[in-house]
Amino acid sequence: MIVLAQTQTFNGPETPGTRMHDVTPEGFLIRLNEVDVNAEVRSDGRHVSETVGWVATTV
């Protein structure tokens, strides 16, 4: 299974990035990460709500 996801909104001061995991034919999990200006991942455990668009398909 292939899953493509991307944030559709930019509601907080930090840039939200998406991470996919536990991808199976039954589903998947998406995690948001905050990315700072130097492209380092940092997370304080809080972020405002964002909208994430995704597409899933089999190969």
C-alpha positions in Angstrom: 0.0 0.0 0.0 1.2 3.5 -0.8 0.0 6.5 1.2 0.7 10.1 0.3 -0.2 12.8 2.8 0.4 16.6 3.0 -0.9 19.3 5.3 -3.5 21.5 3.7 -3.4 24.3 6.2 -0.7 26.4 8.1 -2.4 27.4 11.3 0.4 27.7 13.8 3.7 29.6 13.9 5.7 26.4 13.3 5.8 24.5 10.0 3.9 21.2 10.2 5.4 18.2 8.5 3.7 14.8 8.1 5.1 11.3 9.0 3.4 8.1 8.1 3.7 4.8 10.0 1.9 1.5 10.6 0.8 1.4 7.0 -1.2 -1.8 6.3 -4.0 -2.8 3.9 -6.4 -2.0 6.8 -5.2 1.6 7.5 -2.3 3.9 8.6 -1.3 6.5 11.1 -0.3 10.0 10.3 1.8 12.1 12.7 2.5 15.8 12.5 6.0 17.1 13.3 7.0 20.7 13.7 9.9 21.6 11.5 12.0 24.7 12.3 13.9 26.9 9.9 17.0 24.7 9.9 14.9 21.6 8.8 15.4 20.0 12.2 12.5 18.2 13.7 11.4 19.5 17.1 8.2 18.9 19.0 7.0 20.3 22.2 3.9 18.0 22.1 1.5 20.9 21.3 0.3 22.2 18.0 -2.9 23.8 16.8 -5.3 21.8 14.6 -4.3 21.3 11.0 -6.1 19.8 8.0 -4.2 16.9 6.3 -5.1 15.6 2.8 -4.2 12.0 1.9 -4.5 9.5 -0.8 -4.0 5.7 -0.3 -3.7 3.0 -3.0 -2.4 -0.5 -3.5 0.4 -1.4 -5.8 
